Amino acid sequence: LQFLYLIASVCVLTMGQSQAGVAGSRSATDRTLRLLSMNAFLIPAVVAGRESSCTRQQERAAGIGRLIATREVDVACLQEMWGAGMAAVEAGLAQRYAVLPSCGSWGVELVDVVMQYLNRRGGLWQAFLHDRNNCDHNVAGTQLPRVVSLEATRWRTFPFSNTRSKKGLHAARYALNPYVFKANFLIVVNTHLDPSNANDAIVRQTDILAGFVSELLRCKVFMSGCDDLNDCALLIVGDFNVHADGAASPLRKAVYNTLGVGCPSSSRRSARDLYRSVSAAPPYTYDIKSNSLVEWNEQGRLDWQLAVDSWDGEPLARVTCKQCEAVTQPRGEELSDHWGVVLDLAM
């Protein structure tokens, strides 16, 4: 019975919905990088309060770790990792993943909660797969991990937030497997913006995000070893708390204009919505009707995954989304109040 329960659990974790192809197990000829972006909704119980739907933190955290490992995600970006369940997430990675410096668990939840606050990490977390020995890949070089090494990281805390939660930005530059990708480097910027635009918070935080990206690309230390931006891909992912679809809004227009979303590659800044690039009707990632953990009366795709084609007039390596999926679970068994998004990317 325990064996059957284990099999059933794995099946639940690998189920999901997608109108753009299912990002399931890897094939022998797969030449993509798999990325997960997910708001983990792992808030300590003492902060969440008794009335919050943020429950089952340890159970959900363990499930998120298993999701990352069973899907063989190459780069995982989580938001709202406030300390609760951090060790459980990382335990599920089975030592095949490297958690980025200054955002991993200390092994004790109370310590994790305190360190998140003291280090001003804003609940942001990244890890990458560094061991592919168990993968059945026959193409020359693909036995190596997709991400060969972590080259540099940089943090930025927003100077203001309506929630006073020290939200911010976390950037990592990875060296990629040259046998698999034309681009040699990948920059991933992970972020979590305020839940509302009160006091123009989201607009102001987006301006800081744009300035942060400009600083990264000019920083000789962060970009050391990358002499040509055409050799570097750039992704911006996270919980933007802005509806990516539906009727146009002044807020979305402001964010689009700042980041160049939808602008031609010849523009000063040009970025593409990766999910929208392969699906005319992407699913909601935050949905009060299908997810029992959702607290706000909202339905929408609040979680964004952007590929940057050019920035401040400089072209970057192009990223193509081959398939993507909003990973769902049955009602009552959700891993978070947001559905995680898995993307298979070519560069």
N, C-alpha and C positions, 0 to 999 in steps of 0.2 A: 504493500500500500504506500509506503514512503517513497518507493521508486516511482510509482505512478503519479504521486503528488508532485515529485520533482519534475517529471516530464511535463505535466500539465502546467506547472509554473513557468517553465521555459517557453511553452507554447503561448501562454498569455503575454509574456514579455516580448515576443517577436511578432505579435499581431499589430496591425496598424492600418490606417486609411491613407490613401493617396490617389490623386487623380493624375499623378505624373510618374507612375511606376513605383514598385515597392523596393525600397533599399534594403534588401535582405542579405543573405550570405554572399560572400565574395566568390567570384569565379576564377578559374585558372588564368584567364586572359584579362582580368580586370586591371585597368591602368588608371584608376581614380583614387582620390583621397576622400575618405569618408569623414564628414564633420557632423557633430551633434551640437545644437544650441538649445538650451532648455532652462527655463526658470524653475528651479528645484523646489521652491516654496518650503525651505527647511528653516523655519523660524523657531527659536527656543520656546518651549511651552510657557515659561515665565513671562516672555515678551508678547507672545501671541494672545494670551488670555484665555479664560475658560470658554468664552462664547465663539472663539475663532474656529473655523473649519480646518485650521492647520493642526491636524492630529496625525497619529501613526508615523511620527517622524522617523523612527528607527526602521520600521518596516519599509517605508517608502524609500528611505536612503539606500537600504540594501538592494532594493529593486532597481534603483537608478544605477548603482554600480554594476549590477548584473546586465542591465540593458546596454551599458557602454561596452562591457566585455563581450557579451554574446553577439552583438552586432559588429564587433571588431572595428569600432570607431577609431579613426586615426588621430583626430583632434577633438576633444570634448570641451565645450564651453558652457559652464553653468552660472546662473545668477541666483541670488537669494540663498547663498550658502552661508548662513549667519552663525554657524557653529553646531547647530543641532544635526546629528547624524553624519557629520563629516567623516568620522572614522569608519562608519558603516558603508558609506559610498566607496571609500578607498579600499576597504577590505574586499569588496566585490571585484576589484580590478586584478586580483591574483598576481600582483607584482609584475605584471606585464606592461604596466603603465608608469610613466614618470609624471608625478604631479609637480607643477611649476613651483619655483621657490616662493616662499612667503604666503602661499595660499593653501597649503596642505594641513592636514590634521596633526595635532600634537598627541592624539591618542586618548585624551580626556575631554569630554564635552564641555565642561565648565571652562577649562583652559582654552579650548577652541573659541568659545563665545567671547571670552575676554580678549584674546589675541586678535580676533576679527575687529573688535572695537579699537584696540590700541594701535593696531597697524593700519587702520583706516583703509581696509581692503574692499569695503562696500559690498561684501557678499559675493565677490567675483572669484571664479575658480577655473583653472585650465589644467588639462593633462593631455599627454600624447602617448600613443602606442609605440613602444620601442622594441618590442619582441614579436616577431612574426614567425618564429620557428615552428609553430603548430599550424601554419597556414599552408594550404596545398597550392602553391604557385609554381608554375613551370617556366614562365617567361624569364629570360635572362635578367638577373638583377632583382627581380621582385621578391626573392626570399628576404631581401633587406627590408627594413621597415620603410613605410612611405615617408615618414619624418626621420631623418638621419640624426639630427641633433637640435637642441635648443641653442640659438645663437645669442639672443638678448631679450630682456623684458623691460617694461617700463610701466609705472603706475601713475595715475592722476586722480585725486579726489576732487569732486565738485565742491567749490567754495560755498555753495548754498544748496539746500534741498528742503522742500516743504515738510518732508518726513523726518528730517534731521538724522538720516541714517548713514551719512557719509558715503553715498553712492558715488560712482566714479567710472574710471576707465582702466583697462588692463590690456596691454599690448604685448605680444610675443612674436619674435621673428624666428622661424624655423628654417633649417637647411633641408631640402627635399632630396629624395632619391633620384639621381641623375639618369638612372636606367628607365625610370617611369615617366618623369615629367620633363618638359622642355624648360620650364622655369626652375631655377635652382633654389629660390627662396620663397617663403610665404610669410606674410605678416597677418596676424589675426588680432583684431581689436574687439574685445568683449566689453559690453556696457549694459547698464540698467538705468533708465531714465525715470524721473518721478512719475507717480501714478496719475497726476493731473497737471495741467498747464497753469495752475494757479500761480500768480506772481510771475507769469511767463517762464516758469521753471524749465519746461521741456525745450522751449525755444532757446533759452540761455544756455542750457546744458548741451544742446546740439551745436551751438556756436563754439563752446569749449571743446567738444569732440572734434570739430573741424580743425581748430587750431592745434589740437594735440596731434592729429594725423600729419599736419604740415610740419610740426616740430620733429616728429619721428623721422620723416623722410629726409630732413635736413641734418639730423643728428649723426655726426661721424662715428660716435661710439656705438649707437644703436644699429647703424647700417654698415658697420665695419665688415669688409670683405665683399660687400655688394656695391660694385661701382657703376652699375647700369640698372635703372629702375625697370627697364624692359625685361630684366631677368628676375623680377620680383613680383609676385602676385599679392594682392591686398584685399582682405575681407573685413567687413564691419558687421558684427552680429550682436544680438541681445534682445532684451525686453525694452522696446521703445515706448510702450504704452500709448501708441498712436495707431489708429486703424489704418492698415496698409491697403485696404480695399473699400469698396462701397462709395457712397457719395463723397465728392471732393470736399475737403474742409480747409479752412485757412491754416490750421495747425499743420496738417500734412503738407500743404503747399510750402509752408515756411521751412519745414524740415527737408523736403525735397530740394528746395532752392539752395539751402546751405550745403547739402551733401552732393548736389548735382545728380540726383536720382532721375533717370529718364532723359538726361541731357545727352546729346551726341558726343561721341568720343573725342571730337575736335574741340569740345568746350573746355573751359578752364578746369572744371571739375565734372567728372562723368562717372556715374555709378548705376548698377542694374540690380533690380529686385530678382534674386535668383529663383525663388519659388515661382514668381509670376512669369519668368522666362520660359518655364516648361509647363505651366498650367494656367489656363484661362480663368479658372475658378478655384484658387487655393482654399483649403479648408480653414475653418476658424482654429486658432490655437488657444483661445480663451472663450469658453462657451458655457454659460450658466445652465443651458438646457441639457448638456450631455456630460458635464463634469460636476460631481457632487461636492468637490472641494472649492469651487468658484464662489467667492463671497460677493463680488460686485455684479450688479445686474447688467452684464455686458456679454456681447457676442462679437468676436472679431479676431482678425489676425494681428495681434499686438507684437508678435515676435518677428523681427526682421533679420534677413540674411542678405547683405549687399556685397556685390563684387565691384571693386573700383577699377575703372578702365584708365582714367587719367586723374591727376591731382595737381593743382596749381600749374597746369600746363604741361606736366610731364607724363608721358604714357607709361603704363605699367603692364605686366604680363596679363593676358586675358584669361579669365576663369570661365569655364563652361559648366553648367549644371547638367549632368546626364540624367539624373532622377532624384526625386525627393519625396519625403513622406512625413506627415504629421503622425507621430506614434501615439496611438490611443490605447486605453485599457477599459475593461468593463466598468460600469458604474459601481462605485463602492470599492474598487480596487485600483483607483487612479494613483499614479506615482507623484503627481503634482496637480496644482490647479491650472497649469499651462500644459498643453501637449508639447512634448519635445519634437524638434524638427531635425531629421537626418537627411543629409545631402551627399550625393556622390559627385565629386568635382574633378574635372580635367583641367590641366594647366599647361 
